[in-house]
């Protein structure tokens, strides 16, 4: 007989999620991810001009706004049988790809990673890597001042927590570096989107502008910096 495992709510995401997994003999045989929060975006846009829908829906969130706007554009295009020009498709993909980079860095480091480590292990770091030593000194100064937000408060470390001082210090170092990297993802998208969050250049049928060579090169330059992040 299958055993059902329910995780509700799944935390550290933008929204409410429930996961149900059925396991037989240690093997997952069925799984369901269920969104449990009704936002009512479809109800909000009833009666509005279809051209305004992307701008309304993407304001449901300041983190994942782009996908709401994109989905709304595609819905209007499907309803009208419209085809997006090739250049519009490419620009959209670049905009959303940049937000994809931003979202993954943001979620892994800033929304979730600290839940899986024992931040106090940084104080036990005994190496001599300059960047990591600087992190240890920074954390120690904050601890002495009684101000470790947002590292604390956190879940109490358990048997599954990462406690190795070198690894934890590296992760906290990456956490701090990732603050700048996720911002670069936003900046990349804004080159083509006009601004972030809540872009202004994606509309039903395509996009509203043609990028210059300088804008393309600026996008590539920032992308190389993001790729170099480890």
N, C-alpha and C positions, 0 to 999 in steps of 0.2 A: 504494500500500500504506500502511495506517495505521501511524503511529508511536505506540508506547506509552510514556507517561511515567509512572513510578512514584515516588511520594513516600512513603517509609516509613522512619521514622515521621513523622507530622505532629506537631509539637511544640507546646508551650504550650497544651495542652488538658488537661482532667481525664480521663485515660484514654489508651488506645493506639489510634491510628487510622492506616490505610493508605489512600492514594488512588491509583487507577489511571485514567489518562486516555488515550483514543485520539484522535489528531489526524490529519486528512487535509487537505493543502493549507492548513495554518494554521487549520483549523476543528475544534473539538472535536466528534467524532461520537458518542462514548460515554464515560461516566464512572462510576466505582464508588467509593463510600466504604465501607470495611471496618473494622469494629471487631475488633481482634485480641487483646483481653484478655478472658479468661473469668473472671468473678467468681464464678459458681456460686450466685447469689442464689436461683435456683429450687430448687437442691438443699438449701440451708440451711433453707428454710421447709417442706420436706416433713415432714408429721406435726404441724405446729404449728397452733394455733387460728387460723383465718382472720382473726379480729379482731386478732391480734397481728402479722400479716404486714407491714402498713405500718411499724410501729415497728422491725421487724427490718431490712427492706430499706433504709430511708432512712439507716441508720447505715453504709452502705457508703461514704458520702462526707460530708465536712463542708461542701462547697461546693454540690453539686447534690443534696443530700439530699431536698429537697422533691419533685422529680420522681419519685424512686423510691417515695416514699410514696404519691404521687398515682396512679402507674401500678399499684401494688399494690391500692389501693382500687378502681380501675376493674376490675381483673382479678377481684376478689372479687365486685363488683357484677354483672359480666357472667356469672359462673358461677352466681349466684343469681337472675339476672333482675331485679335491684333497680334502681329508678329514683331518682335523687337529686332531692330537692325543689328548686324554683326558687331559694329563698333559699340553700340549700346550694351550688348550682351557682355563684351569684354570689359568695359568700364564698370558695369555692375559687378562682375565677378571680382575685379580688383578691389572695389570698395568693400565687398562682403568678405573677401579673403583676408583683407587687413583686419577687419573686425573679428574674424575667426581667430587670428593670431592673438589679438587683444584678449578675447574671451578666454582662451585656453590658458594663457599666462595668468590672467586675473583669477580664474577659478582655482587652478592648481596651487599657486603660491598664496594668494591673498584671501581666498575663501575657504580653502580646505587644508593646506599643508600643515599649518600649525597644530591641527587637531591630531596629527599622527606622530608628533615628536615631543620630547621633553625639553622645553626651551631652556631650563636651568642647566642642562648639560653643557651649554656654551661656556659656562663659568669654569668648567673642568678642562677646556681646550688647552693642550700643552704644546702645540706646534708653533712654528715660527713663520708661517705664511703671512706676509704683511696685511693683506686684506682681511684675513680671518682673525688676526690679532686685533685689528681695529674693531671688528665686530664684537669680540670678547670684551674689549675695553668699553665700548659703547653700552653693551648690555649690562656690564658691571656698574657703570655709572648710573644707568637708569634704575637698576635694582637698589643701589644704595640710596637713591632719591625716592624710592617707593613708587616709581612710575614706569611700569613695564607694558602699558597699553600700546598696541593691541595684542602683544604677545600673551599677556595675561589680562583678565582671567581666561582660563582654558580648562578643558577636561583634565581630570587627574590622570597622570601617566599610569598605564597598566602594562601587562605583559606584552602587548602588541605595539607599544610605543617605541619609536626609534630613540635610543639613548646614547649611542656612540658619540662622544664629544666632537670628534672631527667631522663626522657626517652631519650632525645637527648644526654645527657652526657653519658648515658649507651651505646648508639649506637656508639658514637665517640670512647668510650673506646674499644668497640668490634671491631671497624674499625682498631684501632691500633694493637690489639691482633691478628686480622685476617691476618695481614701481615705475621706473623710468621706461622699461621696455614696453609695458602694456600701454603707456602713454604714447609711445612711438607708433603702436598699432593704430590708435585713434587718429594720430596725426597723418598717417599714411592714407587712411580712409577719407579724412577731411580734404585732402588734396583734390579728390574727384567728387566728394560729396558736398562740398561747399562749407560744411561745418559738422562737428560731432559733439555731443550726440544730436540726434534728430536731423538727419541730412536734408538737404533742400534740392538736390539735383536729380534724384530718381523720381520719375513720373510714370504713370501708365503709358506704355508705348516705347519707353527707352529712358534716355537721360537728356538733360537740358543744355549740355555744353560739349565741346570738342577739346580735349586736353592739348596743351602745348608740349613741345619737346622738353622744355624746361620742367614742366610738371611731371612728365614721365620720368625724367632723370632724377628729380627730387624723390619720387616714390621709390625708385630703384636704390638710391643711396641709403634711405632709411631702412629699406628692406634688408640690405646687407648688414646693417647694424643689428637688426633683430635676429637675423640668421646666426650671427656670431655669438649670440647669447647662449650660454650653456648653464 
